Amino acid sequence: MKRLILGTLLLTFASPGFAKTHKDMFEVPCEKLWAAFKDTLRNSGKYGIIGIDNSEMTASYNIGGFLTGKRINSVVLNAKGNSCEMQTQTSFSGLINHDYDDMKKRVQQSLDNLKSSPPETAATPGK
């Protein structure tokens, strides 16, 4: 009986999710969301870039290390009218790792930062 209970608990808590695709809608064009996503990937210090395709708006990256092991995740953006859908495929999210939630929060923060920063002005030649 103890083994059955222990086995059930281990299965319940040890493997909450494997290879799942999460879909989120953002009320911005994909070009703006892509800029925020790339900013997150490049500047957070949390991700290792495996590959980026700007024309397809897809990226693969890894996260983790030491105790939890490296995990490979990917993102693709899909235009939906004036909005953009971000599909995040995570290799694992569980008790310790929350790859999907962490990426979504960081992208939203980057998007907010990009919205609040003043637009870049082109340099005027000869001045």
C-alpha positions as CSV (number, residue, x, y, z in Angstrom):
1,M,0.0,0.0,0.0
2,K,2.9,2.4,0.9
3,R,4.5,1.7,-2.5
4,L,1.2,2.5,-4.4
5,I,0.8,5.8,-2.5
6,L,4.5,6.7,-3.0
7,G,4.3,5.8,-6.7
8,T,1.2,7.9,-7.2
9,L,2.7,10.9,-5.4
10,L,5.9,10.6,-7.5
11,L,4.0,10.5,-10.7
12,T,1.8,13.4,-9.7
13,F,4.6,15.8,-8.7
14,A,7.6,14.6,-10.7
15,S,6.1,15.0,-14.2
16,P,3.5,17.8,-14.3
17,G,4.2,18.6,-18.0
18,F,6.3,17.5,-20.9
19,A,6.6,19.1,-24.3
20,K,3.5,21.3,-24.3
21,T,2.6,24.2,-26.7
22,H,1.2,27.3,-25.1
23,K,-0.7,29.9,-27.1
24,D,-1.0,33.6,-26.1
25,M,-2.6,36.5,-27.9
26,F,-1.0,40.0,-27.7
27,E,-2.8,43.1,-28.9
28,V,0.1,44.3,-31.0
29,P,1.4,43.6,-34.5
30,C,3.8,40.7,-34.7
31,E,6.7,43.0,-35.7
32,K,6.5,44.7,-32.3
33,L,6.1,41.4,-30.4
34,W,9.0,40.0,-32.3
35,A,11.2,42.9,-31.3
36,A,10.2,42.4,-27.7
37,F,10.8,38.7,-27.9
38,K,14.3,39.1,-29.4
39,D,15.1,41.8,-26.8
40,T,14.1,39.2,-24.1
41,L,16.2,36.5,-25.6
42,R,19.3,38.6,-26.1
43,N,19.3,40.8,-23.0
44,S,17.8,38.8,-20.1
45,G,20.9,36.7,-19.4
46,K,18.7,33.6,-19.0
47,Y,18.6,32.1,-22.5
48,G,21.1,30.6,-24.9
49,I,20.1,31.3,-28.5
50,I,20.1,28.2,-30.7
51,G,18.6,29.7,-33.8
52,I,16.5,32.7,-35.0
53,D,14.6,33.2,-38.2
54,N,13.5,36.8,-38.6
55,S,11.5,36.2,-41.8
56,E,9.4,33.4,-40.2
57,M,9.5,34.9,-36.7
58,T,10.7,31.6,-35.1
59,A,13.4,31.0,-32.5
60,S,14.8,28.1,-30.6
61,Y,16.7,28.7,-27.3
62,N,17.9,26.8,-24.3
63,I,17.5,27.6,-20.6
64,G,18.7,26.0,-17.4
65,G,21.8,24.3,-16.4
66,F,23.5,22.8,-13.4
67,L,20.8,21.2,-11.2
68,T,17.9,21.2,-13.6
69,G,19.7,20.5,-16.8
70,K,19.4,22.4,-20.1
71,R,16.1,22.5,-21.7
72,I,15.3,23.4,-25.3
73,N,12.3,25.6,-26.0
74,S,11.0,27.3,-29.2
75,V,8.7,30.2,-30.1
76,V,6.8,31.1,-33.3
77,L,4.6,34.2,-33.9
78,N,1.5,34.1,-36.0
79,A,-0.4,37.2,-37.2
80,K,-4.1,37.2,-36.3
81,G,-5.5,40.4,-37.8
82,N,-4.0,43.3,-35.9
83,S,-3.0,41.0,-33.0
84,C,-0.2,38.4,-32.7
85,E,-0.3,34.9,-31.3
86,M,2.9,33.7,-29.6
87,Q,3.2,29.9,-29.5
88,T,5.7,28.7,-27.0
89,Q,6.7,25.1,-27.0
90,T,8.4,24.1,-23.8
91,S,10.2,20.9,-23.2
92,F,9.3,20.9,-19.5
93,S,7.6,22.9,-16.8
94,G,7.2,21.5,-13.4
95,L,7.8,22.1,-9.7
96,I,11.1,24.0,-10.1
97,N,11.0,25.2,-13.8
98,H,8.4,27.5,-15.2
99,D,9.9,28.1,-18.6
100,Y,6.6,29.2,-20.3
101,D,5.5,31.5,-17.6
102,D,8.9,33.1,-17.2
103,M,9.3,33.7,-20.9
104,K,5.8,35.2,-21.2
105,K,6.4,37.6,-18.3
106,R,9.8,38.7,-19.7
107,V,8.4,39.3,-23.2
108,Q,5.5,41.3,-21.7
109,Q,7.9,43.4,-19.7
110,S,10.1,43.9,-22.7
111,L,7.1,44.9,-24.8
112,D,6.1,47.4,-22.1
113,N,9.6,48.9,-22.0
114,L,9.7,49.2,-25.8
115,K,6.3,50.9,-25.8
116,S,7.4,53.4,-23.2
117,S,10.7,54.3,-24.8
118,P,10.8,57.2,-27.2
119,P,11.0,56.3,-30.9
120,E,14.4,56.6,-32.5
121,T,15.0,59.6,-34.7
122,A,17.1,59.3,-37.8
123,A,20.3,61.4,-37.8
124,T,20.1,64.4,-40.1
125,P,23.0,64.5,-42.5
126,G,25.3,67.6,-42.2
127,K,24.2,68.6,-38.7
